[in-house]
Amino acid sequence: MKEKAKAKDFIMVLRLAKNDFKAKFAGSYMGILWTFLQPVVMILVYWFVFEKGLPATGVTTKAGITIPFVLWLTAGMVPWFYFSEAFSSGTNTLLEYSYLVKKVVFRIDVLPLVKVISSGVVHVILIVVMLILYACYGFFPDLYSLQVIYYSLSMVVLVLGAVYITCSIVVFFRDMSQIVNIFMQVWVWVTPIMWNLDGMVAAGSISPIVAKIFRLNPFYYIVSGYRDALIYKTGFWEKPMLTLYFWIFAIAQFLIGRLIFKRLKVHFADVL
């Protein structure tokens, strides 16, 4: 019975995620193209500003190979697009699906997962586009590239734990949505997405101690992981301490998020 119930819940989550994905483009002439247009425009703007305007040179790997800045930037921006979308939309999932929260028979625990899966559809397509871009520059996928799957799943655990926390709080404190938006605007710059942390340490711009503090950012593990998989050809098992730290943080956050959600969910229907 439990297995059938879980299978039923999973199918329901997929249906809700599918409907959520379609609802984003309801009444739009260009439909799903808007989802790709925004990331592409942002990457082009950052590429123009940093490579042409400042300018920024290509990134050199440990093997002495220079990577075009647009490739290095894309490897950091693609996971960020998914994380920011899933986190921001997931925070408001209970508010958006308040009519389901009020249903006694509905398992509201699955609602945060709906937004995470819905955002993942575009992420998968962007990964394919990113791999094609790399191939156009002569960097073809190999076994190391498969780690993108691992880092994507790691990101799902990270963002899902965060969403359980914020979506629970926003029901009682609506300003949480704005706090999350501001936090994301700051976080994108604190995370080494547009700038090379290792390069700054090598150049002496920041001290190794400061660099270690930046690496405590759990999303650093994801961004550097994408670049390790596509550029530096390094396995996640070659960074055991960073990997261990990330999973301790991600699992602890997930468990805390589930606990907060469980404690507060009995009051959701009353407030909404």
N, C-alpha and C positions, 0 to 999 in steps of 0.2 A: 504493500500500500504506500509506504513512504517513497519507494522508488518511482511509482506512478505519479505521486504528487509532485516530486521533484521534476520529473519529465514534463508534467503539465505546466509547472511554474516556468520552466526554461522556455517552453514553446510560447507561453504568454509574454515573457520578457522579449523574445525575438519579434513577436507581433507588435508589441508596443514600441520597440526600437524602430521597426520598419515604418510604423505610422508616424512616429516622431520625426524621422528623417524626411518623410514625404511632406509633413506639415510645414517644414521650414521653407518650402518652395511653393506652397499653395498660392495660386494667383499670380505667380511670377512668370514672365515671358521666357526668361533665360534659364529658369529652374536651377538645376544642380550646378550649372556653369558658374553661378555666383560664388559657390563654395570654393571653387578652384581659382577664381579670378582674384579674390582677396589675398590668398597666400602668395600667388605669383606676383602680384603688384607689390606686396610688402618686400618680398625677396629682391625684386628688381630695384626698389627704392634704396634698400640697405646696401645692395651691391654697388649701386651708382654712388651713393654717399661715401662709403668706406673705400671703395677701390678707385673710383674716378675723382671724387671730391677731396678726400683727405690727403693723399691716397693711401690705400693699404696694399702691400705686396702680397704675393701668393704665400701660402704656408708651406714650409719645408718639413718633410718627415725626417725621422731618424735615419732613414736610408739615403737621405740627401736628395729626395725627389720633391720638386716643388709642385704643390697642388694649387690650381687656380682658386682664388678667393671665393668665387661663386659656389664652388663645390663644397668647400669647407663651411661656408655660411649655410648652405642648404641642409647639410647634415645636422646642423644645430636647430634650424628653424622648423623643419618638418615635425620632429617630435614636440617642439614647443607649441605648434599650431594645435596639435591634438590635445595636449595637456591643458592649455588655456581654455579651449572650447569645452572640453569635458568638465573641467573644474567650475567654470563660470556657469554653464547651463545646468550642471548637476546640483549646484548650490540652490537653485530655484525649483528643483524638480517637484518637491512636495507642494509648493505654492501653485505650480502649473497643473499638477494632477490632484488638486484638492478634492475633486469630486470622487476620486478613487480612495483617497485617504479616509473619507467619511463612510465608506462602505465597510461594514463589519467583517464581511467574508473575504475581503481582499487582503492579500499579503503585501503590505506597503514596504516591506524590507527590500523588495526587488526593484522598487522605483529608481533608486540611484543608479542601479546597474543599467537601466534603460538608456539614460543619457550617455553613459560610458560606451555602450555598444553603438548607439546611434552616431556618436562622434567618430567611432573607429572605422566606419565605412569610408569616409573621406580620407582618413589617415592611410588606409591600405592603398587606396588609389594614388595618393601623393607619394607613397613609398615606391610604387611602380614608376611613376613619373621621374622621381629622383634617380632611380637606377638607370633609367633611359638617359637622363642627363649625364650621369657619370660615364655611361658607355659612349656617348657622343664625344667625350673628352679622352676616350681611350682607357678608361678605368672600368673594366668589365667585372661583373659579379663573380665571386668565388665562394669557397666554403666559409671563409670568414664573414662574408656578407649575410649568411644565414643567421648570424647573431642579432640582426635587426629584429627578428621574430622574438628572440629572448628578451631584448631590451624593450620591445613594445609591450610584451606581457608584464614585464617588471613595472612599466609605467602605468599599466592598468591597475595593478595592486596599489601603487602609490597614490594615484588620483582617486581611486575608489574609497580608500581610507579617509582621505581629506574630504571627499564629498559627504560621507556619512556624518562627519563632524559638522560641516558648515550647513548642510541642508536641515540638520536637526535644530541648529541654533537659529537659523533665519526665520523659522516659524514663529519664534517668540521675539526675535530681535531683527526686524526687517532691514535695518541698516547694514546687516552682515553682507548683503549683496554688493553694496557700494564699497565696503571695506575690501572684499575679495577683488573687485575690479581695480582698485587702487593698488592693492598688494601685487596683483599680476603685472601692472605697469612698472612697478619697481623691480619685481623679481626677474623680468626678462633682461634687465641690465645688470643685475647682481650676478646672474648666472652667466658664465663665459660662453655666450652664444655668438655675440658680435665681436668679441675680442678673445685673443689667444692667451690663456693663463700661463701655459708653459713657456710661451715665447716671452712674456713679460718677466717671468722669473729669470730666464736665461739672460735677458737684457739688463737685469738689475732694476727694473722699474718698480717691482714689489718684492718684498722679502719672502723667503720660503715659508716663514711662519704665517704671514698673511695669506699666502697661497693655500696653506693647509686649512685655514679658516673658510676660505671660499669652497674648498672641496667638501666641507661638511654639509653644504647645500645638497640635499638628496637628488635634486634634478641634475646636478653636475655629473652624477654617475650615468644618467641616461644620455645626456648630450655627448659626453666623452665616449660613451659606449658606441653610439652611432658612428662617431668619427673613427673609433678603433676598428669597427667592423668594415667600414667602407674606405678608409684612408690609410690608417696606420697598420692595419692587419695584425691586430693584437687581440688575443682571446680574453674573455672576462675572467677566466681561471688564472690568468697571469697577473691579475690584480686582486689577490685573495682578501686583503684587509679592507680595501674599498668596497668589494662585493659583500663582505660580511657586514660591514657597517651599514650599507644600503638596506640589506634585507632585515637587519635588526630594527632599523628605523621604520621601514615600510610595514613590517608585520606588527610592530608595536602600535603604529599609528592606526592600522586597520582594526586591531583589537579594541583600541580606545574608541575609535569611531563607532564600531558596532555596539560597544557598551553604552556610549552616550545615546545612540539612536534607540536602543532597547529601553533605556530608562525614561526617555522623553516621549516615545511614540504613543503612550497611553493618553497623552494630553494633546496630541496633534489635532484630532478631530474637534475637540472643544475650542481650540484657538482659531482653527481655520473656518 
